[in-house]
Amino acid sequence: MPNRIQKPPHHWRKEIDFILISQEQLARRVHALARQIEKDFAGRDLVIVALLNGTVVFLADLLRRLSLPLRLDFIGVSSYGGGTESAELVFTKELRLDVSGRDVLVVDDILDTGKTLAQVMVKLRKLRPRRMKICVLLDKPSRRVEQVSAHYIGFEIPNHFVVGYGLDYAERYRNLPFVGVLHPAMYKNPDFIPLLSLKKRHLLQGVKNTVEVAAT
């Protein structure tokens, strides 16, 4: 993690508070993750299962750095709850490939509460893979409520609301080449709040609660 605050490009400064992880740091860390994964899965029948949608940028860079044979499939998960506190996770895309007896690497953008990955792992175990490991770009352990941990972690981060490099806020900012902290003013933007998924609202509420506690 950077030792000093890095300001985003000028045209992003009204929306992005600061850069948490630079483009250069991301490139170096993804390269290191790829080397570790290649070593651990050498000679295995590897299937990468990526969670949609925030993973796509991280996944694309990771795949280009992997030289071992592999197959790729996607699984889609969405929060559904009609505005209630208890959200049901709905699988919007099922796996197409058969993972029975094969090594599976689950790739996600961020491990936060762990609720999504916990249910994904339960579902995948029923398909009888040989073994499964989890790779995440970001790990936010302060928010964990499920007993889920990743085997490969890009960066462990504090409880900031982060965007960029595939991560979004109301489907914006995925194209930023860095991981940035969303400016607090954006949390109250009436144009975006109705567009957030229930999962994103819960995540945002967790960030707000942390800020309020720290201020008291």
N, C-alpha and C positions, 0 to 999 in steps of 0.2 A: 504494500500500500504506500501511497505517496507520503512524504514527510511534510509537505507544505501544500496549501490549498492552491489548486490550479484553476484559473478562470477559464470558462468556455469561450469560444469565438464570440466576437462582439454581438453578432446578430442573434445569439442564443441567450444573452445575459439577462433578459427580462423573464425568461422561463426556466433556465437552468441555473441553480445557485452556484455550483462549482463542479468541476470534474473530479470524480472519485477515483476512476481508473482510466488511464490514458490509452490511446490507441496503441502506443508502443508497448506498454505493459501488457495489454491484452494479447498482442502478437507473441510476445516472449512466453507468456504463461500457457497459451494454447499449444505452442510448439512443445513445451515441456510436458504437458499432459499427453500429447500424442506419443511422445517417446515412451512414457511410462505405460500407456495402454498397449503399445506395440510389444513391449517386453512381456507384459502379463498375459497377453492373448496370442503370443506367437505359436503357430501351428494348430490353433483352435478353429472351430467352425463358428465364426463370430457373426451374430446378428445385432445390429444397432437399432434400438427402438427409441425414437425421438418423440417427445411430447410437443404437440402444436399449441400455440403458434410462436411463442417468444423464443424458442430454441433455434430458429432457422439460421440466424446469422452466425451464432456460435458453432452450430453444427456444420455449416458449410466450411468454415475455416478449419475446424477440427478434421473433417473428412479429407480435406486437401493435404493434410500433413500426415495422414495414416497411409502406410505403404503395404499393410497386410491385407489379404483377401477378406472381404466382408460383404454382408448383405444389409440392406437398409429398409426399414419400414417405419410407419408413423402411427401414433395413437392420439386421438383427440379427446380432451376432457374439458367439460364446461361446468361452471357452477349454475345451479338452477334453484331458485327459492322464492321467487316472487316478492323480494324485499324483506323476507323474514330473516331472523338471526340464524336459523338452522338451514344451511344450504345442502342440497343434494347434488352430488357429483354425477354428471351424466356423461357417458362415453359417446362422443359424437363421431368418432372414427375407430373402427376395430382393426386389429392387425390382419394383414393379408397373408403374411408368411407364416410357415409352420416353425415354431421355435422349440418343439419337443426334442430333448436330447442335445440341444445346442447351447453354446455360451451366449448370453444376452448382456449387452451393455445398454442400460437405460440412460438417455441423455436428456437433461432438462436445463432450463435457464437459471432458475433460482430455487433453492431449498429454503422455505420460509417456515410456515407452521408444520409442514410435513403431511398435511391432510391429503393432498392430491397424490403425492408419491406413495403414501401408505396404501391407498386404495388401488393404485396402479400395480404395485408390487403384489398385492393379494390376487389381483386378476391374472397377472402374468404367471404366478406360481401354479395356478390351476392348469396352465398349458404345459407343465412339466419340462422346463428348460434344464439343461445340465447344471448350470450355475448362472447367477445374475449379479451384476455389479452396477453401481449408480455413479454417473459422472454429472456434476453440475458446475456451471460457470461461477455462480455465487452461492455462498452459504451464509444464512442469517440465523445463527443459533439462538439468539436472544428471543426469537419469536416461536421457538419450537413447542408444539403441544403433542405431537406424535413421536414415538420412538423410532425415528428414521435418521439414518446417517449415510453420507456419501463416501464412496471409496476413492473418488477422484474429485478434488475441489480446486477450482480456479482461484478464487479469492474468498476469504471470510470477511464479511463486512458488518458494520454496526447497523442499527435499526434506522436507516435512511430510506426514503422512498426513491428508488433509483429507476432511471430510464436510459434508453440507448442500447446499442449493440443487440437489438432484438427485443428489449424490454420496452413496454409501452405505458402510456397513461391515456386512457380513452382512445386507444389505437393510434396515438401519435408518438413520435420520437424513436420508433424502432430503427430508423435509418441513421441515427447518430453513430459516428465511428468510435465513440468513447462511452463509458458508463458515467452518467452524471446524476447529481442529486436535484430532484425537482424543486423549484423555488416554492416556498410555502404559499405564496400568493396564488399559485395555480390551483391549490386545493379548493379554493372557494370560487373558482370560475364556474358560473352557472351554465356556460355552454358545454362543459365537459362532464360535470357530475352526473347528469341523467344517463350518460352514455357508458358509465362504468359498469362492469360486471359485478355481481355480488362479491366475488372473490377479491376484486380490486378495492371495493368499498371497505371490506373487512381489513385488508392490508393497510389502507389509508387511515382507517380508524386506529389501528395499532400504532402507527407513526404519530398521530395526533396525541394519543394518550401518553406516549413516552415523552413527548415535548411538554405536555401539561404537567406531568409528574416532576420533570426536571426543573420546571420553572417555579415550583412551590417550595 
